[in-house]
Amino acid sequence: MTMRSRWADETTRAMADKVREAAQRIFANLPSGGGAPMGALGLGAVGLTGLAYGSANCLFNVEGGHRAVMYHRFGGVQQRVRGEGTHLVLPWFQRPVLYDVRAKPRMIQSLTGSKDLQMVNISLRVLSRPDPGFLPTIYRELGTDYDERVLPSIVNEVLKSVVAQYNASQLITQREAVSQRIRTDLLSRAREFHLELDDVSITHLSFGKEYTAAVEAKQVAQQEAERAKFVVDKAKQEKKSTVIKAQGEAKSAKLIGDAVRDNPGYIQLRRLEAARDVAGTLSKSTNKVYLDTQSLLLNVTDSRDVLLESHTKKK
């Protein structure tokens, strides 16, 4: 009930009280034995009092988002549902019962077991409202606290029946399918009680401490296995690299030996290359170095090399 309607009711009651007080003062000031005039005045006062009482109790308001069910003392609950606005009511004979038909959220928790016997703590958010066309039936069978009587029981029933069909891992990987299955079954059960569900969603899903610890241990074991696999693969690659390097060095040594045997000038060529590298390094150095050409491999016209070459030609 809004502030405006409360103010109207209070104003009407105040007027009725004033009329009643005025009638009492009239009766108190009338002389005894007045005859017919006194009776007329008395009837008028009674009529005014009845009119004030009726104006205060013959009207009631139905606010926005609400509906009213009328209860009659002789006919019981009437099937007609009053909509929003102001309506007439017979005092004492009729009594309006107001219902809020707007969607209301409700959070329900349930502890149930999965298919692999793991305990699951699941929280479900339900957005529900009554069917306005069946409000008389709801009032007759469930009363005004219909949501307290119906929702906890059917939600727990549906959750236990659906969760028992999935393993603990499936509840996580197939959460959308589980939520859709719960929504479908819950809508079917709620319609039996003339309730409409606008939204059903899983807000929280957790498992027991033992299962959580087992999952964490499994993840750690998988990570260690992957690390061991990586170490093995790395060792295999290093082994292959060593073999390939050894084969390359052996082949290189063989090629060098063949070159030395077939062409003695190969050694002189390598000496020239080494001398070039040494000269390039020394030219970039800021230090002063005093060494002979023999130590720095710069004596490319060594007499021993000339004798070796001449000796080779004679053979």
VENVEN-V716846 format. One record per residue. N is the residue number from 1. RES is the residue in three letters. D_LAST is the distance of its C-alpha to the last C-alpha in Angstrom with 1 decimal. Layout:
# VENVEN-V716846
N	RES	D_LAST
N	RES	D_LAST
This chain:
# VENVEN-V716846
1	MET	128.0
2	THR	127.4
3	MET	129.1
4	ARG	131.3
5	SER	132.6
6	ARG	133.3
7	TRP	135.1
8	ALA	137.3
9	ASP	138.2
10	GLU	139.1
11	THR	141.2
12	THR	143.0
13	ARG	143.7
14	ALA	145.0
15	MET	147.4
16	ALA	148.6
17	ASP	149.3
18	LYS	151.2
19	VAL	153.3
20	ARG	154.0
21	GLU	155.1
22	ALA	157.3
23	ALA	159.0
24	GLN	159.6
25	ARG	161.2
26	ILE	163.4
27	PHE	164.6
28	ALA	165.2
29	ASN	167.4
30	LEU	169.5
31	PRO	173.1
32	SER	174.2
33	GLY	176.3
34	GLY	174.9
35	GLY	175.5
36	ALA	173.8
37	PRO	172.1
38	MET	170.4
39	GLY	169.2
40	ALA	167.8
41	LEU	166.0
42	GLY	164.6
43	LEU	163.3
44	GLY	161.7
45	ALA	159.9
46	VAL	158.7
47	GLY	157.5
48	LEU	155.6
49	THR	154.0
50	GLY	152.9
51	LEU	151.5
52	ALA	149.5
53	TYR	148.2
54	GLY	147.3
55	SER	145.5
56	ALA	143.3
57	ASN	142.4
58	CYS	142.6
59	LEU	139.3
60	PHE	135.7
61	ASN	132.4
62	VAL	129.1
63	GLU	126.2
64	GLY	123.0
65	GLY	120.6
66	HIS	123.5
67	ARG	125.8
68	ALA	129.2
69	VAL	130.6
70	MET	134.4
71	TYR	136.2
72	HIS	139.8
73	ARG	142.1
74	PHE	143.8
75	GLY	141.1
76	GLY	138.0
77	VAL	134.6
78	GLN	134.9
79	GLN	132.2
80	ARG	132.2
81	VAL	129.6
82	ARG	130.5
83	GLY	127.9
84	GLU	127.4
85	GLY	130.6
86	THR	134.1
87	HIS	136.2
88	LEU	139.7
89	VAL	140.4
90	LEU	143.7
91	PRO	144.1
92	TRP	144.4
93	PHE	144.0
94	GLN	140.4
95	ARG	137.4
96	PRO	134.1
97	VAL	130.8
98	LEU	127.8
99	TYR	124.2
100	ASP	121.1
101	VAL	119.2
102	ARG	116.2
103	ALA	112.8
104	LYS	112.3
105	PRO	109.0
106	ARG	108.8
107	MET	106.0
108	ILE	106.1
109	GLN	103.8
110	SER	103.2
111	LEU	101.4
112	THR	100.3
113	GLY	97.8
114	SER	94.9
115	LYS	93.9
116	ASP	91.5
117	LEU	94.3
118	GLN	93.1
119	MET	95.8
120	VAL	95.7
121	ASN	97.7
122	ILE	98.3
123	SER	100.3
124	LEU	101.8
125	ARG	103.4
126	VAL	106.3
127	LEU	108.1
128	SER	111.5
129	ARG	114.9
130	PRO	118.0
131	ASP	118.9
132	PRO	121.9
133	GLY	123.6
134	PHE	123.7
135	LEU	124.9
136	PRO	128.3
137	THR	126.6
138	ILE	124.2
139	TYR	127.2
140	ARG	129.1
141	GLU	126.3
142	LEU	124.0
143	GLY	125.9
144	THR	124.6
145	ASP	121.7
146	TYR	120.1
147	ASP	116.6
148	GLU	117.0
149	ARG	118.2
150	VAL	115.8
151	LEU	112.4
152	PRO	111.3
153	SER	112.1
154	ILE	110.5
155	VAL	107.4
156	ASN	106.8
157	GLU	107.5
158	VAL	105.0
159	LEU	102.3
160	LYS	102.4
161	SER	102.4
162	VAL	99.5
163	VAL	97.3
164	ALA	97.7
165	GLN	95.8
166	TYR	92.6
167	ASN	90.0
168	ALA	89.4
169	SER	86.0
170	GLN	87.7
171	LEU	90.3
172	ILE	87.6
173	THR	85.3
174	GLN	88.3
175	ARG	90.7
176	GLU	91.8
177	ALA	92.7
178	VAL	94.6
179	SER	96.5
180	GLN	97.5
181	ARG	98.7
182	ILE	100.8
183	ARG	102.3
184	THR	103.2
185	ASP	104.9
186	LEU	106.6
187	LEU	108.1
188	SER	109.5
189	ARG	111.1
190	ALA	112.5
191	ARG	114.2
192	GLU	116.3
193	PHE	117.9
194	HIS	118.1
195	LEU	115.4
196	GLU	112.8
197	LEU	109.3
198	ASP	107.7
199	ASP	104.4
200	VAL	102.8
201	SER	99.5
202	ILE	97.6
203	THR	97.2
204	HIS	95.8
205	LEU	93.9
206	SER	92.9
207	PHE	92.2
208	GLY	92.9
209	LYS	90.9
210	GLU	89.4
211	TYR	88.0
212	THR	86.8
213	ALA	84.9
214	ALA	83.4
215	VAL	82.2
216	GLU	80.6
217	ALA	78.9
218	LYS	77.6
219	GLN	76.2
220	VAL	74.5
221	ALA	73.0
222	GLN	71.7
223	GLN	70.1
224	GLU	68.4
225	ALA	67.2
226	GLU	65.7
227	ARG	64.0
228	ALA	62.6
229	LYS	61.4
230	PHE	59.7
231	VAL	58.0
232	VAL	56.7
233	ASP	55.4
234	LYS	53.7
235	ALA	52.0
236	LYS	50.8
237	GLN	49.4
238	GLU	47.6
239	LYS	46.1
240	LYS	44.9
241	SER	43.5
242	THR	41.6
243	VAL	40.1
244	ILE	39.1
245	LYS	37.6
246	ALA	35.6
247	GLN	34.4
248	GLY	33.4
249	GLU	31.5
250	ALA	29.7
251	LYS	28.8
252	SER	27.6
253	ALA	25.5
254	LYS	23.9
255	LEU	23.3
256	ILE	21.7
257	GLY	19.4
258	ASP	18.4
259	ALA	17.9
260	VAL	15.7
261	ARG	13.5
262	ASP	13.4
263	ASN	13.6
264	PRO	12.5
265	GLY	15.1
266	TYR	17.8
267	ILE	18.1
268	GLN	18.7
269	LEU	21.3
270	ARG	23.1
271	ARG	23.3
272	LEU	24.9
273	GLU	27.3
274	ALA	28.3
275	ALA	28.8
276	ARG	31.1
277	ASP	33.1
278	VAL	33.6
279	ALA	34.7
280	GLY	37.1
281	THR	38.6
282	LEU	39.2
283	SER	40.7
284	LYS	43.4
285	SER	44.3
286	THR	47.4
287	ASN	46.2
288	LYS	44.6
289	VAL	41.2
290	TYR	39.5
291	LEU	35.9
292	ASP	32.8
293	THR	30.1
294	GLN	27.7
295	SER	30.3
296	LEU	31.0
297	LEU	27.4
298	LEU	28.3
299	ASN	25.6
300	VAL	23.2
301	THR	21.5
302	ASP	20.6
303	SER	18.6
304	ARG	16.7
305	ASP	15.5
306	VAL	14.5
307	LEU	12.5
308	LEU	10.8
309	GLU	10.2
310	SER	8.9
311	HIS	6.5
312	THR	5.3
313	LYS	5.4
314	LYS	3.8
315	LYS	0.0
